[in-house]
Amino acid sequence: SEFRPKSYYCVLAAFYTTTTMAKLTVLYEHATGFTLFKVKEFEEIGSELSEVEKSVRDLQRFTKIIELLAFAPFKTSVDALESINSISEGVLPESLQIFLETNVPKVGKMSKVTLGIADGKLGASINEKLGLKIQHTGFVLEILRGIRYHFPSLMKGFAPKLEGIAQLGLGHSYSRAKVKFNVNKVDNMIIHSVSLLDQLDKDLNTYSMRIREWYSYHFPELYKIVPENYLYAKVVKYIGDRKQLTEEKMEGLEEIIMDAGKAAAILSAAKSSMGMDISPVDLTNVLMFTNRVVSLSEYRRSLSEYLKNKMGTVAPNMAALIGEQVGARLISKAGSLTNLAKCPASTVQILGAEKALFRAMKTKTSTPKYGLIYHSTFIGRAGRQFKGRASRFLSNKLSIASRIDAFSGIILKFLSLIRNFFFNLYYYNINIFLVDNPCNIFGQKMKQQCEDRLKYFETGEKPPKNVDVMHDALQESLVLQQQVFCVLKALKLINHSCLLFSERKSEYKCQTEEEQERKKIQKE
């Protein structure tokens, strides 16, 4: 050791520090493929985060920090879409796993490798399968921001136009898949519909009171004869000036009110009314506002029917159990049908009563027994001492019904196939689609269970066992499914025969045309 130079010890110390120093490799997911960058001087960079932030904009300074390690392009656009879908869900795709196993050295005794990544969920999956140390906070995000900003310059021979095309194509495919997923569930339509329905109810109440106050200066007696808001607006629209109401208009008035006695009372009240006269300009404004209220009321009715049909398609069992509007409000409060299905029965029970719950927890008083399910008829019909038990039972059945509606797919899209058959007899590519359960057999059975439970509270008569009821419901749904399959099979056979008939008809037509041409040639 006496004859060894000092430079030997310096080299040995440098080798020891480089082997024991932590190494950082950053993974960047691009639309064209997966990229790995090696970060130089990891420990020094970690202590100087401000320097990294300054060097992000400057390409020359940024290239001194990172170095390209490996790049794995996607083979096809389908491969890119599958990989990005897996990454968005926090799942490690197989292609990325092979890429990391090939290019990232495994952790040994003398080496410490850290993988920088943007998504913590994906990092947990990588750590679980590959055992790599993950870092997704701090200066790693700044380095990824710089890579994203300078990516075309960091990749040699990479055209910026190709980057834009790849990002645009992958973005459209990814967004299209997400939109299709939402359209198939269509619970977002229910959420917006029930919110609009509640807003329309508030607005119509306000507008109806405004019409009553406005028109009562001219005809105050009409308020007591026609108390319904919608009928009141239609009567005001039909009458206009009360002095013009005569016996000739009685038939039309009876058609609106559907009551001859009320129509006669309105006519007599109009003749002896104590209201003041109204000018044509004021009457015009009143009638214009009345037309708006009538049209809004009619739209509210059509929207209610639309919501009823939508609930019958998306959540038929919930609609059969608790009603369309209450079920839609539960879905809206939870955020989606899937979120509602994930909620336990105890959460469904108090959904909509969060303020009362937190207030009770703060003041250490009794917690609420029900939230939005209070509007159900079962809670209203239950006795005072049985309301809590009824709400627990109903919330239990609601959680089951929501899970059946959200995650089952056992009945065929019958109406769509019928439409395709009747509107296009030559449509021979009939595919069988599985959709969310459009039958409400389970909901009807659970509704009957709630009825039996209320009867049990009152009389003590024991209801049937839940196992037997669910077994009967399952058997009925399977029978219905078999019937739909038989109908579809018959439709497919009929459609096939129609195709054969059309083909033979076209062949016969071609033969007749050929014979006519042959005869024409012979004559010539």
C-alpha positions as CSV (number, residue, x, y, z in Angstrom):
1,S,0.0,0.0,0.0
2,E,3.0,2.3,0.5
3,F,3.8,2.2,-3.2
4,R,0.2,2.8,-4.4
5,P,-0.3,6.3,-5.8
6,K,-2.9,8.7,-4.3
7,S,-4.8,8.7,-7.5
8,Y,-5.6,5.0,-6.9
9,Y,-7.5,5.9,-3.7
10,C,-9.3,8.7,-5.5
11,V,-10.5,6.3,-8.2
12,L,-11.5,3.8,-5.6
13,A,-13.5,6.4,-3.7
14,A,-15.2,7.6,-6.9
15,F,-16.1,4.0,-7.8
16,Y,-17.5,3.4,-4.4
17,T,-19.6,6.6,-4.4
18,T,-21.0,5.9,-7.9
19,T,-22.0,2.4,-7.0
20,T,-23.7,3.3,-3.8
21,M,-25.2,6.6,-5.0
22,A,-28.9,6.5,-5.9
23,K,-29.8,6.3,-9.5
24,L,-33.0,7.9,-10.9
25,T,-34.7,6.8,-14.1
26,V,-37.8,8.7,-15.3
27,L,-40.6,7.0,-17.2
28,Y,-42.5,9.2,-19.7
29,E,-45.6,7.9,-21.5
30,H,-46.0,9.5,-24.9
31,A,-48.6,9.0,-27.6
32,T,-45.9,7.3,-29.8
33,G,-44.5,4.9,-27.1
34,F,-42.8,4.5,-23.7
35,T,-39.5,6.4,-23.0
36,L,-36.9,6.1,-20.3
37,F,-34.6,9.0,-19.3
38,K,-31.6,8.7,-17.0
39,V,-31.2,11.6,-14.6
40,K,-27.7,12.7,-13.9
41,E,-26.5,13.7,-10.4
42,F,-29.7,12.6,-8.7
43,E,-28.8,13.6,-5.1
44,E,-27.5,17.1,-6.1
45,I,-30.7,17.8,-8.2
46,G,-32.9,16.7,-5.3
47,S,-31.3,19.3,-3.0
48,E,-31.7,22.1,-5.6
49,L,-35.3,22.0,-6.8
50,S,-35.2,25.6,-7.8
51,E,-32.4,24.9,-10.3
52,V,-34.5,22.2,-12.0
53,E,-37.4,24.7,-12.3
54,K,-35.1,27.2,-14.0
55,S,-33.5,24.7,-16.4
56,V,-36.9,23.3,-17.6
57,R,-37.3,26.1,-20.2
58,D,-33.7,26.1,-21.4
59,L,-33.0,23.1,-23.6
60,Q,-29.2,23.3,-23.3
61,R,-29.3,23.3,-19.5
62,F,-32.0,20.6,-19.4
63,T,-30.0,18.2,-21.6
64,K,-27.2,18.4,-19.0
65,I,-29.6,17.0,-16.4
66,I,-31.2,14.1,-18.3
67,E,-30.1,11.6,-20.9
68,L,-32.2,9.3,-23.2
69,L,-31.9,5.7,-22.1
70,A,-34.5,3.7,-24.1
71,F,-37.5,4.1,-26.3
72,A,-40.2,1.5,-27.2
73,P,-42.7,2.7,-29.8
74,F,-46.2,1.3,-30.0
75,K,-46.7,-1.2,-32.8
76,T,-50.3,-0.1,-33.7
77,S,-52.8,2.5,-32.6
78,V,-54.8,-0.3,-31.0
79,D,-51.8,-1.2,-28.8
80,A,-51.4,2.5,-27.9
81,L,-55.1,2.8,-26.9
82,E,-55.0,-0.4,-24.8
83,S,-51.8,0.7,-23.0
84,I,-53.2,4.2,-22.2
85,N,-56.5,2.7,-21.0
86,S,-54.6,0.4,-18.6
87,I,-52.4,3.3,-17.4
88,S,-55.3,5.5,-16.7
89,E,-56.9,2.8,-14.5
90,G,-53.6,2.3,-12.6
91,V,-52.9,-1.1,-14.2
92,L,-49.4,-2.1,-15.5
93,P,-49.7,-3.1,-19.2
94,E,-47.7,-6.1,-20.3
95,S,-45.8,-4.1,-22.9
96,L,-44.7,-1.6,-20.3
97,Q,-43.7,-4.4,-17.9
98,I,-41.4,-6.0,-20.5
99,F,-40.0,-2.6,-21.4
100,L,-39.1,-1.9,-17.7
101,E,-37.7,-5.4,-17.1
102,T,-35.4,-5.0,-20.1
103,N,-34.1,-1.5,-19.5
104,V,-34.3,-0.8,-15.8
105,P,-31.7,-2.8,-13.7
106,K,-33.1,-4.6,-10.8
107,V,-32.3,-3.4,-7.3
108,G,-29.2,-5.1,-5.9
109,K,-27.0,-4.8,-2.8
110,M,-24.7,-2.2,-4.2
111,S,-27.1,-0.3,-6.4
112,K,-30.2,1.8,-5.6
113,V,-32.5,2.4,-8.6
114,T,-35.5,4.8,-8.3
115,L,-38.1,5.1,-11.0
116,G,-39.7,8.5,-11.4
117,I,-43.3,8.4,-12.6
118,A,-46.2,10.8,-12.9
119,D,-49.1,8.6,-11.7
120,G,-49.0,7.2,-8.1
121,K,-51.5,4.4,-8.9
122,L,-49.4,3.1,-11.7
123,G,-46.3,3.4,-9.5
124,A,-48.0,1.2,-6.9
125,S,-48.6,-1.5,-9.6
126,I,-45.0,-1.3,-10.8
127,N,-43.7,-1.6,-7.3
128,E,-45.9,-4.6,-6.6
129,K,-44.9,-6.5,-9.7
130,L,-41.3,-5.5,-10.3
131,G,-40.2,-4.4,-6.9
132,L,-38.8,-1.0,-8.0
133,K,-38.6,2.0,-5.8
134,I,-41.1,4.7,-7.0
135,Q,-41.0,8.4,-6.7
136,H,-43.8,10.6,-8.1
137,T,-43.5,13.8,-6.2
138,G,-41.2,16.8,-5.9
139,F,-38.7,17.5,-8.6
140,V,-39.8,14.4,-10.6
141,L,-42.8,16.3,-11.8
142,E,-40.6,19.2,-12.9
143,I,-38.4,16.9,-14.9
144,L,-41.4,15.3,-16.5
145,R,-42.7,18.7,-17.4
146,G,-39.4,19.5,-19.1
147,I,-39.4,16.2,-21.0
148,R,-42.9,16.9,-22.2
149,Y,-41.9,20.4,-23.3
150,H,-38.6,19.4,-25.1
151,F,-39.7,15.9,-26.2
152,P,-39.3,16.4,-30.0
153,S,-35.8,17.9,-29.5
154,L,-34.7,15.1,-27.1
155,M,-35.6,12.4,-29.6
156,K,-33.3,12.4,-32.6
157,G,-35.0,12.1,-35.9
158,F,-38.4,12.8,-34.4
159,A,-40.7,15.0,-36.5
160,P,-43.0,17.4,-34.5
161,K,-45.8,16.8,-37.1
162,L,-45.8,13.1,-36.3
163,E,-46.1,13.9,-32.6
164,G,-49.2,16.0,-33.2
165,I,-50.8,13.4,-35.4
166,A,-50.1,10.7,-32.9
167,Q,-51.4,12.7,-30.0
168,L,-54.6,13.7,-31.9
169,G,-55.4,10.2,-33.0
170,L,-54.8,8.7,-29.5
171,G,-56.7,11.5,-27.8
172,H,-59.7,11.0,-30.1
173,S,-59.7,7.2,-29.6
174,Y,-59.4,7.5,-25.8
175,S,-62.1,10.2,-25.6
176,R,-64.4,8.2,-27.9
177,A,-64.0,5.1,-25.7
178,K,-64.9,7.2,-22.6
179,V,-67.9,8.8,-24.2
180,K,-69.2,5.4,-25.4
181,F,-68.9,4.1,-21.9
182,N,-70.9,7.0,-20.5
183,V,-73.5,6.6,-23.3
184,N,-74.1,3.0,-22.5
185,K,-74.7,3.8,-18.9
186,V,-76.7,7.0,-19.7
187,D,-77.1,7.7,-16.0
188,N,-75.7,11.2,-16.6
189,M,-78.9,11.9,-18.6
190,I,-80.9,10.9,-15.6
191,I,-78.9,13.2,-13.3
192,H,-79.4,16.2,-15.6
193,S,-83.1,15.4,-16.1
194,V,-84.0,15.1,-12.5
195,S,-82.0,18.3,-11.7
196,L,-83.9,20.2,-14.5
197,L,-87.2,18.7,-13.2
198,D,-86.6,20.1,-9.7
199,Q,-85.7,23.5,-11.1
200,L,-88.8,23.5,-13.3
201,D,-91.0,22.7,-10.3
202,K,-89.6,25.7,-8.4
203,D,-89.9,28.0,-11.4
204,L,-93.4,26.9,-12.3
205,N,-94.5,27.5,-8.7
206,T,-93.1,31.0,-8.7
207,Y,-94.5,31.8,-12.2
208,S,-97.9,30.4,-11.3
209,M,-98.1,32.6,-8.2
210,R,-97.1,35.6,-10.3
211,I,-100.0,34.9,-12.8
212,R,-102.5,34.5,-9.9
213,E,-101.4,37.9,-8.4
214,W,-101.4,39.6,-11.8
215,Y,-104.7,38.3,-13.1
216,S,-106.5,38.5,-9.8
217,Y,-106.7,42.3,-10.2
218,H,-109.0,41.6,-13.1
219,F,-110.7,38.4,-12.1
220,P,-110.1,37.6,-8.4
221,E,-112.8,34.9,-8.1
222,L,-111.1,32.6,-10.5
223,Y,-108.4,31.8,-7.9
224,K,-110.8,29.9,-5.6
225,I,-112.6,28.1,-8.4
226,V,-109.5,26.7,-10.1
227,P,-106.8,26.1,-7.5
228,E,-104.5,24.0,-9.8
229,N,-101.6,25.9,-11.3
230,Y,-101.6,24.4,-14.8
231,L,-105.4,24.5,-15.2
232,Y,-105.5,28.1,-13.9
233,A,-102.9,29.2,-16.5
234,K,-104.9,27.4,-19.3
235,V,-108.2,29.0,-18.2
236,V,-106.6,32.4,-18.1
237,K,-105.2,31.8,-21.6
238,Y,-108.6,30.8,-22.8
239,I,-110.7,33.5,-21.1
240,G,-108.5,36.6,-21.6
241,D,-110.9,39.5,-20.8
242,R,-113.6,38.2,-18.5
243,K,-116.2,40.5,-20.2
244,Q,-115.8,38.4,-23.4
245,L,-116.7,35.1,-21.7
246,T,-120.1,34.1,-22.9
247,E,-122.3,31.0,-23.3
248,E,-120.7,30.3,-26.6
249,K,-117.3,29.7,-24.9
250,M,-118.7,27.3,-22.3
251,E,-118.0,24.2,-24.4
252,G,-114.3,25.0,-24.8
253,L,-114.0,25.9,-21.1
254,E,-115.5,22.5,-20.1
255,E,-113.0,20.7,-22.2
256,I,-110.2,22.4,-20.4
257,I,-111.5,22.0,-16.8
258,M,-113.3,18.6,-17.5
259,D,-116.0,19.8,-15.1
260,A,-119.3,21.4,-16.1
261,G,-120.1,22.7,-12.6
262,K,-116.8,24.6,-12.4
263,A,-117.3,26.0,-15.9
264,A,-120.7,27.3,-14.9
265,A,-119.3,28.8,-11.7
266,I,-116.6,30.6,-13.7
267,L,-119.2,32.1,-16.1
268,S,-121.4,33.3,-13.2
269,A,-118.4,34.7,-11.4
270,A,-117.2,36.5,-14.5
271,K,-120.6,38.3,-14.8
272,S,-120.6,39.6,-11.3
273,S,-116.8,40.0,-10.7
274,M,-115.5,42.7,-8.4
275,G,-112.2,43.0,-10.3
276,M,-111.2,46.1,-12.2
277,D,-111.1,46.5,-15.9
278,I,-107.9,45.6,-17.7
279,S,-106.3,47.5,-20.7
280,P,-105.4,45.7,-23.9
281,V,-101.7,46.3,-23.3
282,D,-101.8,44.8,-19.8
283,L,-103.9,41.8,-21.0
284,T,-101.4,41.2,-23.8
285,N,-98.5,41.0,-21.3
286,V,-100.5,38.7,-19.0
287,L,-101.4,36.4,-21.9
288,M,-97.8,36.3,-23.1
289,F,-96.6,35.3,-19.7
290,T,-99.4,32.7,-19.4
291,N,-98.4,31.1,-22.7
292,R,-94.8,30.7,-21.4
293,V,-96.1,29.1,-18.2
294,V,-98.4,26.7,-20.1
295,S,-95.5,25.7,-22.5
296,L,-93.2,25.2,-19.5
297,S,-95.8,23.0,-17.8
298,E,-96.2,20.9,-20.9
299,Y,-92.4,20.6,-21.2
300,R,-92.3,19.5,-17.6
301,R,-94.8,16.7,-18.3
302,S,-92.8,15.5,-21.3
303,L,-89.6,15.7,-19.3
304,S,-91.2,13.6,-16.5
305,E,-92.3,11.0,-19.1
306,Y,-88.7,11.0,-20.5
307,L,-87.3,10.5,-17.1
308,K,-89.7,7.6,-16.5
309,N,-88.7,5.9,-19.7
310,K,-85.0,6.5,-19.0
311,M,-85.2,5.0,-15.5
312,G,-87.1,2.0,-16.9
313,T,-84.1,1.4,-19.2
314,V,-81.2,2.2,-17.0
315,A,-82.4,1.3,-13.5
316,P,-85.7,-0.6,-13.9
317,N,-85.5,-2.4,-10.6
318,M,-84.9,0.8,-8.6
319,A,-87.8,2.4,-10.5
320,A,-90.1,-0.5,-9.7
321,L,-89.1,-0.5,-6.1
322,I,-89.1,3.1,-5.0
323,G,-90.3,5.1,-8.0
324,E,-88.7,6.9,-10.9
325,Q,-88.2,10.3,-9.3
326,V,-86.9,9.1,-5.9
327,G,-84.6,6.6,-7.7
328,A,-83.3,9.4,-10.0
329,R,-82.6,11.7,-7.1
330,L,-80.6,8.9,-5.3
331,I,-78.5,8.4,-8.5
332,S,-78.0,12.2,-8.8
333,K,-77.0,12.5,-5.2
334,A,-74.5,9.6,-5.4
335,G,-73.0,10.9,-8.7
336,S,-73.8,7.9,-10.9
337,L,-75.5,4.5,-10.8
338,T,-72.2,2.8,-10.3
339,N,-71.3,5.0,-7.3
340,L,-74.7,4.3,-5.8
341,A,-74.2,0.5,-6.3
342,K,-70.9,0.7,-4.4
343,C,-72.6,2.4,-1.4
344,P,-73.6,0.2,1.5
345,A,-77.2,0.1,2.7
346,S,-76.4,2.3,5.7
347,T,-75.2,5.1,3.3
348,V,-78.2,4.7,1.0
349,Q,-80.4,5.1,4.0
350,I,-79.2,8.5,5.0
351,L,-78.2,9.7,1.5
352,G,-79.5,13.3,1.2
353,A,-79.4,14.0,5.0
354,E,-75.7,14.7,5.4
355,K,-76.2,18.1,7.1
356,A,-78.5,16.5,9.7
357,L,-76.0,13.6,10.2
358,F,-73.0,15.9,10.8
359,R,-75.0,18.2,13.0
360,A,-76.1,15.2,15.1
361,M,-72.5,13.9,15.3
362,K,-71.3,17.3,16.4
363,T,-73.9,17.8,19.1
364,K,-73.9,14.1,20.0
365,T,-77.6,13.6,19.5
366,S,-79.5,10.9,17.6
367,T,-78.6,10.6,13.9
368,P,-81.3,10.8,11.2
369,K,-83.1,7.6,10.2
370,Y,-83.6,8.4,6.5
371,G,-82.7,10.9,3.8
372,L,-84.1,10.9,0.3
373,I,-85.9,7.6,0.8
374,Y,-88.3,9.4,3.2
375,H,-90.3,10.4,0.0
376,S,-91.1,6.7,-0.6
377,T,-94.6,5.6,0.2
378,F,-93.3,2.8,2.4
379,I,-91.8,5.2,4.9
380,G,-95.0,7.3,4.9
381,R,-97.3,4.3,5.4
382,A,-95.2,2.8,8.2
383,G,-96.1,3.6,11.8
384,R,-94.1,6.1,13.8
385,Q,-92.5,3.4,15.9
386,F,-91.6,1.3,12.7
387,K,-90.2,4.1,10.5
388,G,-86.6,3.3,11.4
389,R,-87.0,-0.4,10.7
390,A,-88.8,0.3,7.5
391,S,-86.1,2.7,6.3
392,R,-83.4,0.1,7.1
393,F,-85.2,-2.6,5.2
394,L,-85.9,-0.4,2.2
395,S,-82.3,0.8,2.0
396,N,-81.1,-2.8,2.1
397,K,-83.4,-3.7,-0.9
398,L,-82.4,-0.5,-2.7
399,S,-78.7,-1.3,-2.5
400,I,-79.4,-4.7,-4.0
401,A,-81.6,-3.3,-6.7
402,S,-78.9,-0.7,-7.7
403,R,-76.3,-3.4,-7.9
404,I,-78.5,-5.5,-10.1
405,D,-79.2,-2.5,-12.4
406,A,-75.5,-1.4,-12.5
407,F,-73.7,-4.7,-13.0
408,S,-76.1,-7.2,-14.6
409,G,-76.4,-7.9,-18.3
410,I,-78.7,-10.9,-18.9
411,I,-81.6,-9.6,-21.1
412,L,-81.3,-8.9,-24.9
413,K,-81.8,-5.6,-26.6
414,F,-85.1,-6.7,-27.9
415,L,-86.6,-3.5,-29.0
416,S,-83.6,-2.5,-31.1
417,L,-83.6,-5.7,-33.0
418,I,-87.4,-5.5,-33.6
419,R,-86.8,-2.0,-35.0
420,N,-84.0,-3.2,-37.3
421,F,-86.2,-6.0,-38.5
422,F,-89.3,-4.0,-39.4
423,F,-87.6,-1.0,-40.8
424,N,-85.0,-3.0,-42.8
425,L,-86.0,-6.5,-43.9
426,Y,-82.7,-6.9,-45.8
427,Y,-80.7,-6.3,-42.6
428,Y,-79.2,-9.7,-42.2
429,N,-76.3,-9.0,-39.9
430,I,-78.4,-9.3,-36.7
431,N,-76.1,-9.2,-33.7
432,I,-77.1,-10.1,-30.2
433,F,-76.3,-7.3,-27.7
434,L,-76.2,-7.7,-24.0
435,V,-77.3,-4.6,-22.2
436,D,-78.0,-3.7,-18.6
437,N,-81.0,-5.7,-17.3
438,P,-84.1,-4.0,-18.8
439,C,-86.5,-6.2,-16.8
440,N,-87.8,-5.2,-13.4
441,I,-88.7,-8.6,-12.0
442,F,-86.3,-8.3,-9.1
443,G,-87.6,-4.8,-8.3
444,Q,-91.2,-6.0,-8.3
445,K,-90.3,-8.9,-6.0
446,M,-88.5,-6.6,-3.6
447,K,-91.4,-4.1,-3.7
448,Q,-93.7,-7.0,-2.6
449,Q,-91.2,-7.8,0.1
450,C,-91.5,-4.3,1.4
451,E,-95.3,-4.6,1.4
452,D,-95.1,-7.9,3.3
453,R,-92.7,-6.3,5.8
454,L,-95.1,-3.4,6.5
455,K,-97.9,-6.0,6.9
456,Y,-95.7,-7.9,9.3
457,F,-95.1,-4.7,11.4
458,E,-98.9,-4.2,11.7
459,T,-100.3,-7.7,12.0
460,G,-97.3,-9.9,12.8
461,E,-97.8,-12.2,9.8
462,K,-94.5,-13.6,8.7
463,P,-93.4,-12.8,5.2
464,P,-91.8,-15.4,2.8
465,K,-88.1,-16.1,3.1
466,N,-85.8,-14.0,1.0
467,V,-84.1,-17.0,-0.5
468,D,-87.4,-18.3,-1.9
469,V,-88.4,-14.9,-3.3
470,M,-85.0,-14.3,-5.0
471,H,-85.1,-17.9,-6.4
472,D,-88.5,-17.2,-8.0
473,A,-87.3,-13.9,-9.4
474,L,-84.3,-15.5,-11.0
475,Q,-86.4,-18.3,-12.5
476,E,-88.8,-15.7,-14.0
477,S,-85.9,-13.7,-15.5
478,L,-84.4,-16.8,-17.0
479,V,-87.8,-17.7,-18.5
480,L,-88.1,-14.2,-20.0
481,Q,-84.6,-14.4,-21.4
482,Q,-85.4,-17.8,-23.1
483,Q,-88.5,-16.3,-24.6
484,V,-86.6,-13.4,-26.0
485,F,-84.0,-15.8,-27.5
486,C,-86.7,-17.8,-29.2
487,V,-88.3,-14.7,-30.6
488,L,-84.9,-13.5,-31.9
489,K,-84.3,-16.9,-33.5
490,A,-87.6,-16.8,-35.2
491,L,-86.9,-13.3,-36.5
492,K,-83.5,-14.3,-37.8
493,L,-85.1,-17.2,-39.7
494,I,-87.8,-14.9,-41.2
495,N,-85.1,-12.4,-42.1
496,H,-83.1,-15.2,-43.8
497,S,-86.1,-16.3,-45.8
498,C,-86.7,-12.7,-46.9
499,L,-83.2,-12.5,-48.1
500,L,-83.5,-15.7,-50.1
501,F,-86.7,-14.5,-51.6
502,S,-85.2,-11.2,-52.6
503,E,-82.1,-12.9,-54.1
504,R,-84.3,-15.3,-56.2
505,K,-86.5,-12.4,-57.2
506,S,-83.4,-10.5,-58.5
507,E,-82.2,-13.7,-60.3
508,Y,-85.6,-14.1,-62.0
509,K,-85.6,-10.5,-63.0
510,C,-82.1,-10.8,-64.5
511,Q,-83.2,-13.9,-66.4
512,T,-86.3,-12.2,-67.8
513,E,-84.2,-9.2,-68.9
514,E,-81.8,-11.5,-70.7
515,E,-84.7,-13.3,-72.5
516,Q,-86.2,-10.0,-73.6
517,E,-82.8,-8.9,-75.0
518,R,-82.4,-12.2,-76.8
519,K,-85.9,-12.0,-78.4
520,K,-85.1,-8.4,-79.4
521,I,-81.9,-9.5,-81.1
522,Q,-83.7,-12.3,-82.9
523,K,-86.3,-9.9,-84.2
524,E,-83.7,-7.5,-85.5
